[in-house]
Amino acid sequence: MNRIDFPMTVKMKERSLEDIILLAITGSATLILFPFFILSLQSDDEAHILVDLVAVSGIFIIFLGVWFTSKIKLFSGLFAIVAQVTIILGIHFKGVGLIYWVFPIIIASFYLLPTLVACLFNLLLISIICLLTYEQFDSFTLPRIIAAFIVTNAFSLIFSVFMQNKNRQLLAKDKINQLNNTILELIVKSNNLSKVLPAITQGIENEIPEAMCGILLIDEKGKTLILGAGPKLPAFYNDGIDGSPIGLGMGPCSEAAYTGKRVMVSDVSSQANKWAKLAIKAGLASCWSEPIIGNQGNLLGTLCIYYRKATSLKNSDFKLIEQFVNLARIAIERQKTDQIIWQQAHYDSLTNLPNRNLLHEHLASSIANAKRDNKQLAIAMLDLDNFKNVNDTLGHEAGDTVLIECAKRITSCIRNNDIAARLGGDEFIVVFIGTSLPKDVEQVAKKLSETLAQPYQLKGQEVFCTASIGIALFPKDAQSVDALFRNADQAMYTAKTQGRNAIHYFNTDMEAVKN
């Protein structure tokens, strides 16, 4: 049989905590008071029957109303009114013996009603109770009962206000935590600062609606600040501060970056510099800038808050901004770390040329393009001759110098769209992109051979490291990356065995010898 979900079960799943609490209170109160109503019927006491009937029926009606409509505010108010009317009727018909129920009703009213309304209703309740009972108490007891009611009402009022403020603080903190988590999730999913930094500035502007926020990043040389984000600021202002030099007297962001400390400008018109003129044109009256410092104490950038009128920040604002500064730091350092990891994974640490991994990616893409455009592609495998002698006689430091210089010479010989890479040791490879004529390959190969044959200056002496070069063509010699590598390597090996400092092209005879 298929399972049937009754409407009541579905309703419970969708109810708020306040909804469930009111249902529990009214349901429990109905069950507790119902036996007293039965006893009243049995005793045939009309006064008791009236009071208990009002209490039981009123509370049960509220229970049904909450159950079927979930209008929590309406029925909370009705519950408070029913409770107060019931206690007034009870005291009127049954006497002052029920007066102790006034205290919990006063307290409960602040939960069931808005604070000001609860206070007024309680004062009205206290007044009516006093009018009903003043003749039944002596002059000593009555003032103390009235004072107890008023004190209970006052303390309940104070506690209600305190809890409301506390709840507002918790809600604000929870909102900030949710925003922080959202930005952290964005940082985890994307290391693209163009997506993360605008989210940070928007988060600040949402929490401080009168503010406009911008983030500047330090450039690679550490001399200037470049625009990171500032979506709410005027475009001409962002353009004007992009590339701002770091130093004193050049604006709050430049000064914060220079000093590594918070800089505040309460009145932009008091400044006499290029930045102030630009800010006044943008309608900015005050500015606050906080440096973004990395975990290692290095400057990453600055976060700036602007206002269109003179504004003094509160301590809560500073604490809020510090949280967002920390998020900006995490985002910037995450991107830098990812860049370092990617660089190490794809580039040779000594020569800064692409390594075998990146070369494979580039070459696979280049072959696909050559197939699509019906063009030729060539790769040249280079191996330095007598490089081992340099390491053995002059040391590995000298060998590293030769490799670095060799990489520079190779790069200087090839075109911008060609690719040079280091495979490891003294082996390099060059990919000639879009070479349609054999003479083009021949010309560049000869230039490479001649340039690499020039002497290297090492420790006051000239050292010669010529190169043996093997060339394979696509699609003539091979159709895949690995096959091109193998054939170029075979051609380079032939160049070495036939005298070195030479250029050899792969041919089918080499394939036959290899097999």
ZATI-189460 format. One line per field, with one value per residue (C-alpha): residue number from 1; residue in one letter; z, y negated, x negated. Coordinates in nm, 2 decimals, padded with zeros to 4 digits. Example, Ala and Ser with C-alpha at 12.3 -4.5 7.8 and 13.67 -1.06 7.14 Angstrom:
residues 2
resi: c(1:2);
resn: c(a:s);
c3: c(00.78:00.71);
c2: c(00.45:00.11);
c1: c(-01.23:-01.37);
end
This chain:
residues 515
resi: c(1:2:3:4:5:6:7:8:9:10:11:12:13:14:15:16:17:18:19:20:21:22:23:24:25:26:27:28:29:30:31:32:33:34:35:36:37:38:39:40:41:42:43:44:45:46:47:48:49:50:51:52:53:54:55:56:57:58:59:60:61:62:63:64:65:66:67:68:69:70:71:72:73:74:75:76:77:78:79:80:81:82:83:84:85:86:87:88:89:90:91:92:93:94:95:96:97:98:99:100:101:102:103:104:105:106:107:108:109:110:111:112:113:114:115:116:117:118:119:120:121:122:123:124:125:126:127:128:129:130:131:132:133:134:135:136:137:138:139:140:141:142:143:144:145:146:147:148:149:150:151:152:153:154:155:156:157:158:159:160:161:162:163:164:165:166:167:168:169:170:171:172:173:174:175:176:177:178:179:180:181:182:183:184:185:186:187:188:189:190:191:192:193:194:195:196:197:198:199:200:201:202:203:204:205:206:207:208:209:210:211:212:213:214:215:216:217:218:219:220:221:222:223:224:225:226:227:228:229:230:231:232:233:234:235:236:237:238:239:240:241:242:243:244:245:246:247:248:249:250:251:252:253:254:255:256:257:258:259:260:261:262:263:264:265:266:267:268:269:270:271:272:273:274:275:276:277:278:279:280:281:282:283:284:285:286:287:288:289:290:291:292:293:294:295:296:297:298:299:300:301:302:303:304:305:306:307:308:309:310:311:312:313:314:315:316:317:318:319:320:321:322:323:324:325:326:327:328:329:330:331:332:333:334:335:336:337:338:339:340:341:342:343:344:345:346:347:348:349:350:351:352:353:354:355:356:357:358:359:360:361:362:363:364:365:366:367:368:369:370:371:372:373:374:375:376:377:378:379:380:381:382:383:384:385:386:387:388:389:390:391:392:393:394:395:396:397:398:399:400:401:402:403:404:405:406:407:408:409:410:411:412:413:414:415:416:417:418:419:420:421:422:423:424:425:426:427:428:429:430:431:432:433:434:435:436:437:438:439:440:441:442:443:444:445:446:447:448:449:450:451:452:453:454:455:456:457:458:459:460:461:462:463:464:465:466:467:468:469:470:471:472:473:474:475:476:477:478:479:480:481:482:483:484:485:486:487:488:489:490:491:492:493:494:495:496:497:498:499:500:501:502:503:504:505:506:507:508:509:510:511:512:513:514:515);
resn: c(m:n:r:i:d:f:p:m:t:v:k:m:k:e:r:s:l:e:d:i:i:l:l:a:i:t:g:s:a:t:l:i:l:f:p:f:f:i:l:s:l:q:s:d:d:e:a:h:i:l:v:d:l:v:a:v:s:g:i:f:i:i:f:l:g:v:w:f:t:s:k:i:k:l:f:s:g:l:f:a:i:v:a:q:v:t:i:i:l:g:i:h:f:k:g:v:g:l:i:y:w:v:f:p:i:i:i:a:s:f:y:l:l:p:t:l:v:a:c:l:f:n:l:l:l:i:s:i:i:c:l:l:t:y:e:q:f:d:s:f:t:l:p:r:i:i:a:a:f:i:v:t:n:a:f:s:l:i:f:s:v:f:m:q:n:k:n:r:q:l:l:a:k:d:k:i:n:q:l:n:n:t:i:l:e:l:i:v:k:s:n:n:l:s:k:v:l:p:a:i:t:q:g:i:e:n:e:i:p:e:a:m:c:g:i:l:l:i:d:e:k:g:k:t:l:i:l:g:a:g:p:k:l:p:a:f:y:n:d:g:i:d:g:s:p:i:g:l:g:m:g:p:c:s:e:a:a:y:t:g:k:r:v:m:v:s:d:v:s:s:q:a:n:k:w:a:k:l:a:i:k:a:g:l:a:s:c:w:s:e:p:i:i:g:n:q:g:n:l:l:g:t:l:c:i:y:y:r:k:a:t:s:l:k:n:s:d:f:k:l:i:e:q:f:v:n:l:a:r:i:a:i:e:r:q:k:t:d:q:i:i:w:q:q:a:h:y:d:s:l:t:n:l:p:n:r:n:l:l:h:e:h:l:a:s:s:i:a:n:a:k:r:d:n:k:q:l:a:i:a:m:l:d:l:d:n:f:k:n:v:n:d:t:l:g:h:e:a:g:d:t:v:l:i:e:c:a:k:r:i:t:s:c:i:r:n:n:d:i:a:a:r:l:g:g:d:e:f:i:v:v:f:i:g:t:s:l:p:k:d:v:e:q:v:a:k:k:l:s:e:t:l:a:q:p:y:q:l:k:g:q:e:v:f:c:t:a:s:i:g:i:a:l:f:p:k:d:a:q:s:v:d:a:l:f:r:n:a:d:q:a:m:y:t:a:k:t:q:g:r:n:a:i:h:y:f:n:t:d:m:e:a:v:k:n);
c3: c(00.00:-00.07:00.23:00.30:00.46:00.65:00.64:01.01:00.98:00.69:00.89:01.18:00.96:00.83:01.17:01.33:01.69:01.82:01.65:01.81:02.16:02.14:02.03:02.32:02.58:02.46:02.42:02.76:02.92:02.77:02.90:03.25:03.28:03.13:03.44:03.65:03.42:03.46:03.84:03.81:03.62:03.88:04.17:03.98:04.08:03.81:03.89:03.87:03.55:03.38:03.47:03.37:03.05:02.94:03.02:02.85:02.55:02.49:02.51:02.30:02.03:02.02:01.99:01.69:01.54:01.56:01.43:01.12:01.03:01.19:01.26:01.55:01.63:01.62:01.85:02.08:02.15:02.19:02.43:02.65:02.65:02.73:03.02:03.16:03.12:03.28:03.59:03.63:03.61:03.85:04.11:04.07:04.11:04.32:04.54:04.60:04.64:04.27:04.29:04.27:03.91:03.82:03.84:03.57:03.35:03.38:03.28:03.00:02.85:02.74:02.55:02.39:02.31:02.18:02.47:02.49:02.45:02.71:02.96:02.91:02.93:03.25:03.40:03.31:03.46:03.78:03.81:03.76:04.01:04.27:04.22:04.26:04.57:04.76:05.01:05.09:05.21:05.50:05.46:05.52:05.26:04.97:04.90:04.91:04.66:04.43:04.46:04.39:04.07:03.95:04.03:03.84:03.55:03.55:03.58:03.30:03.09:03.14:03.08:02.76:02.63:02.72:02.54:02.23:02.21:02.26:01.99:01.75:01.82:01.77:01.45:01.33:01.42:01.26:00.94:00.94:00.99:00.71:00.48:00.59:00.51:00.17:00.09:00.22:00.01:-00.29:-00.21:-00.20:-00.53:-00.72:-00.68:-00.92:-00.73:-00.98:-00.84:-00.47:-00.40:-00.53:-00.31:-00.01:-00.10:-00.14:00.20:00.37:00.18:00.28:00.65:00.63:00.37:00.37:00.28:-00.05:-00.05:-00.27:-00.26:-00.40:-00.46:-00.45:-00.78:-00.84:-00.79:-00.46:-00.57:-00.67:-00.59:-00.86:-00.86:-00.72:-00.68:-00.63:-00.81:-00.63:-00.68:-00.99:-01.28:-01.32:-00.96:-00.99:-01.30:-01.12:-00.82:-01.03:-01.03:-00.73:-00.60:-00.24:-00.01:00.22:00.12:-00.17:-00.02:00.26:00.06:-00.04:00.32:00.47:00.23:00.31:00.69:00.74:00.97:00.95:00.80:00.85:00.66:00.83:00.59:00.23:00.17:00.42:00.20:-00.07:-00.31:-00.64:-00.46:-00.27:-00.59:-00.74:-00.43:-00.41:-00.78:-00.69:-00.41:-00.13:00.20:00.42:00.39:00.60:00.48:00.63:00.51:00.41:00.57:00.49:00.74:00.68:00.75:00.38:00.23:00.00:-00.06:00.11:00.19:00.17:00.30:00.16:00.27:00.10:00.43:00.73:00.93:01.25:01.27:01.57:01.73:01.59:01.24:01.29:01.41:01.11:00.86:01.02:00.95:00.59:00.57:00.70:00.42:00.16:00.30:00.27:-00.09:-00.20:-00.04:-00.18:-00.53:-00.48:-00.34:-00.63:-00.87:-00.71:-00.72:-01.08:-01.17:-01.00:-01.17:-01.52:-01.53:-01.48:-01.16:-01.30:-01.65:-01.60:-01.93:-01.96:-01.84:-01.99:-01.84:-01.99:-02.31:-02.36:-02.31:-02.56:-02.82:-02.80:-02.86:-03.14:-03.32:-03.30:-03.45:-03.72:-03.82:-03.83:-04.04:-04.25:-04.15:-04.08:-03.73:-03.64:-03.31:-03.25:-02.98:-02.85:-02.64:-02.53:-02.64:-02.38:-02.10:-01.87:-01.89:-01.77:-01.46:-01.39:-01.44:-01.32:-01.09:-01.10:-01.04:-01.36:-01.53:-01.41:-01.55:-01.89:-01.88:-01.78:-02.06:-02.30:-02.23:-02.29:-02.62:-02.74:-02.64:-02.83:-03.15:-03.18:-03.27:-03.02:-03.10:-03.09:-02.77:-02.59:-02.30:-02.09:-02.06:-01.80:-01.77:-02.08:-02.31:-02.45:-02.71:-02.94:-03.11:-03.43:-03.47:-03.82:-04.02:-04.37:-04.55:-04.48:-04.53:-04.23:-04.01:-04.15:-04.10:-03.73:-03.67:-03.81:-03.61:-03.29:-03.38:-03.44:-03.13:-02.90:-03.04:-02.91:-02.61:-02.25:-02.01:-01.69:-01.41:-01.63:-01.92:-02.24:-02.25:-02.56:-02.55:-02.89:-02.95:-03.14:-03.29:-03.41:-03.60:-03.67:-03.87:-03.83:-04.01:-04.23:-03.96:-03.69:-03.60:-03.22:-02.94:-02.82:-03.18:-03.25:-02.94:-03.02:-03.38:-03.28:-03.02:-03.27:-03.51:-03.23:-03.13:-03.50:-03.49:-03.19:-03.33:-03.66:-03.51:-03.29:-03.34:-03.62:-03.73:-03.85:-03.97:-03.89:-04.19:-04.24:-04.25:-03.88:-03.80:-03.96:-03.77:-03.45:-03.51);
c2: c(00.00:-00.35:-00.57:-00.85:-01.17:-01.34:-01.72:-01.75:-01.56:-01.78:-02.09:-01.99:-01.97:-02.32:-02.49:-02.74:-02.69:-02.96:-02.78:-02.45:-02.61:-02.78:-02.46:-02.28:-02.54:-02.57:-02.19:-02.12:-02.39:-02.25:-01.90:-02.03:-02.26:-02.02:-01.79:-02.11:-02.20:-01.85:-01.89:-02.22:-02.06:-01.79:-02.04:-02.24:-02.57:-02.82:-03.06:-02.78:-02.65:-03.00:-03.05:-02.71:-02.72:-03.05:-02.92:-02.57:-02.68:-03.00:-02.81:-02.52:-02.76:-02.92:-02.57:-02.49:-02.83:-02.78:-02.43:-02.51:-02.86:-02.90:-03.27:-03.28:-03.65:-03.67:-03.37:-03.46:-03.79:-03.62:-03.37:-03.65:-03.83:-03.50:-03.44:-03.79:-03.78:-03.43:-03.54:-03.85:-03.64:-03.38:-03.64:-03.81:-03.49:-03.27:-03.53:-03.64:-03.28:-03.29:-03.61:-03.42:-03.33:-03.70:-03.67:-03.41:-03.58:-03.91:-03.73:-03.53:-03.84:-03.97:-03.64:-03.65:-04.02:-04.30:-04.45:-04.78:-04.63:-04.37:-04.64:-04.84:-04.53:-04.42:-04.76:-04.75:-04.39:-04.51:-04.80:-04.58:-04.32:-04.59:-04.73:-04.39:-04.30:-04.61:-04.56:-04.21:-04.31:-04.53:-04.84:-04.65:-04.37:-04.56:-04.80:-04.51:-04.31:-04.61:-04.67:-04.30:-04.32:-04.64:-04.50:-04.18:-04.38:-04.61:-04.32:-04.13:-04.45:-04.49:-04.12:-04.13:-04.43:-04.27:-03.95:-04.13:-04.32:-04.00:-03.83:-04.12:-04.08:-03.71:-03.75:-04.01:-03.78:-03.49:-03.70:-03.79:-03.43:-03.32:-03.59:-03.49:-03.12:-03.22:-03.41:-03.13:-02.88:-03.11:-03.13:-02.75:-02.70:-02.98:-03.13:-03.41:-03.74:-03.91:-03.71:-03.70:-04.06:-04.21:-03.97:-04.10:-04.47:-04.40:-04.22:-04.53:-04.76:-04.54:-04.57:-04.94:-05.07:-05.43:-05.31:-05.24:-04.99:-04.93:-04.69:-04.77:-04.51:-04.56:-04.50:-04.25:-04.50:-04.62:-04.99:-05.06:-04.97:-04.83:-04.81:-04.48:-04.57:-04.87:-04.81:-05.08:-05.35:-05.58:-05.44:-05.75:-05.73:-05.36:-05.45:-05.74:-05.54:-05.23:-05.23:-05.47:-05.49:-05.37:-05.65:-05.94:-06.23:-06.04:-05.94:-05.71:-05.39:-05.47:-05.58:-05.27:-05.05:-05.25:-05.25:-04.92:-05.10:-05.21:-05.56:-05.77:-06.09:-06.24:-06.54:-06.49:-06.87:-06.91:-06.72:-06.89:-06.62:-06.46:-06.19:-06.45:-06.63:-06.30:-06.21:-06.54:-06.50:-06.16:-06.31:-06.14:-06.33:-06.09:-05.77:-05.50:-05.26:-04.94:-04.75:-04.39:-04.21:-03.85:-03.57:-03.64:-04.01:-04.11:-04.37:-04.23:-04.54:-04.78:-04.78:-05.13:-05.25:-05.57:-05.79:-06.08:-06.27:-06.31:-05.99:-05.85:-05.47:-05.28:-05.00:-04.75:-04.88:-04.83:-04.48:-04.41:-04.55:-04.35:-04.03:-04.13:-04.23:-03.88:-03.73:-03.94:-03.82:-03.46:-03.51:-03.69:-03.44:-03.15:-03.29:-03.35:-02.99:-02.85:-03.05:-02.92:-02.56:-02.59:-02.76:-02.48:-02.22:-02.36:-02.55:-02.46:-02.63:-02.70:-02.84:-02.94:-02.77:-02.54:-02.19:-01.86:-01.87:-02.22:-02.13:-01.83:-02.05:-02.31:-02.06:-01.86:-02.19:-02.29:-01.96:-01.98:-02.33:-02.22:-01.93:-02.17:-02.43:-02.18:-02.32:-02.18:-02.18:-02.10:-02.02:-02.05:-01.85:-02.01:-01.86:-02.05:-01.90:-01.85:-01.99:-01.71:-01.85:-02.19:-02.03:-01.81:-02.08:-02.40:-02.27:-02.25:-02.62:-02.69:-02.43:-02.60:-02.93:-02.77:-02.63:-02.96:-03.14:-02.87:-02.92:-03.29:-03.23:-02.98:-03.23:-03.51:-03.30:-03.19:-03.37:-03.49:-03.20:-02.93:-02.74:-02.66:-02.42:-02.23:-01.86:-01.81:-01.80:-01.97:-01.88:-02.15:-02.14:-02.40:-02.38:-02.57:-02.67:-02.71:-02.66:-02.59:-02.58:-02.37:-02.67:-02.84:-02.55:-02.54:-02.91:-02.91:-02.59:-02.73:-03.05:-02.83:-02.63:-02.94:-03.13:-02.83:-02.78:-03.12:-03.09:-03.12:-03.34:-03.13:-03.23:-03.45:-03.20:-03.12:-02.78:-02.63:-02.42:-02.36:-02.19:-01.88:-01.94:-01.68:-01.78:-01.60:-01.73:-01.70:-01.54:-01.41:-01.22:-01.16:-01.21:-01.22:-01.40:-01.09:-00.99:-01.34:-01.33:-00.99:-01.08:-01.42:-01.24:-00.98:-01.26:-01.44:-01.12:-01.08:-01.44:-01.36:-01.03:-01.20:-01.47:-01.69:-02.06:-01.96:-01.96:-01.64:-01.58:-01.26:-01.02:-00.67:-00.53:-00.63:-00.44:-00.13:-00.15:-00.20:00.10);
c1: c(00.00:-00.11:-00.19:00.06:-00.07:00.21:00.23:00.16:-00.17:-00.28:-00.19:-00.41:-00.71:-00.66:-00.60:-00.83:-00.97:-00.73:-00.44:-00.52:-00.57:-00.23:-00.07:-00.23:-00.13:00.23:00.27:00.13:00.34:00.65:00.57:00.49:00.79:01.05:01.07:01.14:01.42:01.57:01.55:01.72:02.01:02.04:02.04:02.31:02.13:02.23:01.94:01.69:01.85:01.83:01.47:01.35:01.56:01.41:01.06:01.10:01.30:01.09:00.76:00.88:01.01:00.67:00.51:00.73:00.66:00.29:00.32:00.51:00.39:00.04:00.12:-00.11:-00.10:00.28:00.34:00.05:00.23:00.56:00.41:00.27:00.61:00.80:00.56:00.61:00.99:01.00:00.80:01.02:01.33:01.18:01.09:01.42:01.63:01.40:01.22:00.87:00.74:00.65:00.45:00.12:00.20:00.15:-00.23:-00.28:-00.02:-00.22:-00.54:-00.38:-00.23:-00.57:-00.63:-00.28:-00.25:-00.47:-00.67:-00.49:-00.14:-00.22:-00.33:-00.01:00.22:00.04:00.09:00.46:00.48:00.32:00.56:00.87:00.74:00.67:01.02:01.17:00.98:00.89:01.17:01.05:00.70:00.59:00.39:00.06:00.11:00.27:-00.02:-00.27:-00.06:-00.03:-00.41:-00.48:-00.27:-00.44:-00.79:-00.71:-00.58:-00.89:-01.14:-00.96:-00.97:-01.35:-01.42:-01.20:-01.39:-01.72:-01.63:-01.51:-01.84:-02.03:-01.83:-01.90:-02.27:-02.26:-02.06:-02.31:-02.60:-02.44:-02.38:-02.75:-02.85:-02.63:-02.78:-03.13:-03.05:-02.91:-03.23:-03.45:-03.26:-03.31:-03.69:-03.70:-03.51:-03.69:-04.04:-03.93:-03.96:-03.73:-03.45:-03.55:-03.65:-03.33:-03.13:-03.34:-03.27:-02.90:-02.89:-03.03:-02.79:-02.50:-02.59:-02.68:-02.43:-02.56:-02.92:-03.09:-03.37:-03.68:-03.97:-04.32:-04.59:-04.96:-05.13:-05.41:-05.68:-05.53:-05.54:-05.18:-04.82:-04.60:-04.22:-04.08:-03.71:-03.49:-03.16:-02.96:-03.22:-03.21:-03.41:-03.62:-03.72:-03.83:-04.02:-04.19:-04.31:-04.41:-04.79:-04.83:-05.19:-05.25:-05.36:-05.28:-05.06:-04.90:-04.57:-04.45:-04.50:-04.85:-04.94:-04.78:-04.98:-05.30:-05.26:-05.08:-04.83:-04.47:-04.43:-04.12:-04.03:-03.72:-03.71:-03.83:-03.82:-04.10:-04.34:-04.54:-04.65:-04.54:-04.34:-04.13:-04.03:-03.93:-03.73:-03.55:-03.46:-03.31:-03.11:-03.31:-03.33:-03.53:-03.74:-03.88:-04.15:-04.28:-04.59:-04.54:-04.84:-04.93:-05.02:-05.39:-05.35:-05.36:-05.14:-04.86:-04.66:-04.41:-04.04:-03.88:-03.54:-03.40:-03.11:-02.93:-02.91:-03.14:-03.10:-03.25:-03.28:-03.17:-03.37:-03.12:-03.20:-03.57:-03.52:-03.29:-03.54:-03.82:-03.63:-03.60:-03.97:-04.05:-03.83:-04.01:-04.34:-04.23:-04.11:-04.43:-04.66:-04.46:-04.50:-04.88:-04.92:-04.73:-04.94:-05.26:-05.14:-05.04:-05.37:-05.57:-05.36:-05.39:-05.72:-06.08:-06.21:-06.56:-06.49:-06.12:-06.04:-05.73:-05.81:-05.70:-05.35:-05.27:-05.44:-05.21:-04.91:-05.03:-05.14:-04.82:-04.62:-04.86:-04.82:-04.44:-04.46:-04.70:-04.46:-04.17:-04.35:-04.54:-04.88:-05.22:-05.38:-05.74:-05.92:-06.29:-06.46:-06.78:-07.06:-07.37:-07.70:-07.97:-07.74:-07.86:-08.22:-08.10:-07.94:-08.24:-08.51:-08.34:-08.07:-07.69:-07.65:-07.83:-07.61:-07.30:-07.43:-07.47:-07.12:-06.97:-07.16:-07.07:-06.70:-06.73:-06.91:-06.64:-06.36:-06.53:-06.55:-06.19:-05.87:-05.61:-05.37:-05.63:-05.69:-06.01:-06.03:-06.29:-06.24:-06.50:-06.88:-07.03:-06.74:-06.51:-06.24:-06.09:-05.75:-05.72:-05.35:-05.20:-05.52:-05.39:-05.73:-06.04:-06.26:-06.09:-06.19:-06.53:-06.59:-06.49:-06.68:-07.00:-06.96:-06.92:-07.23:-07.44:-07.32:-07.37:-07.72:-07.83:-08.07:-07.94:-08.13:-08.19:-08.43:-08.64:-08.67:-08.49:-08.31:-08.15:-07.83:-07.70:-07.37:-07.26:-06.91:-06.66:-06.34:-06.02:-05.72:-05.35:-05.17:-05.45:-05.65:-05.40:-05.03:-05.05:-05.24:-05.43:-05.52:-05.65:-05.86:-06.00:-06.09:-06.25:-06.45:-06.57:-06.67:-06.86:-07.04:-07.14:-07.28:-07.49:-07.63:-07.72:-07.95:-07.73:-07.66:-07.43:-07.07:-06.90:-06.55:-06.36:-06.32:-06.19:-06.54:-06.58:-06.26:-06.39:-06.72:-06.54:-06.32);
end
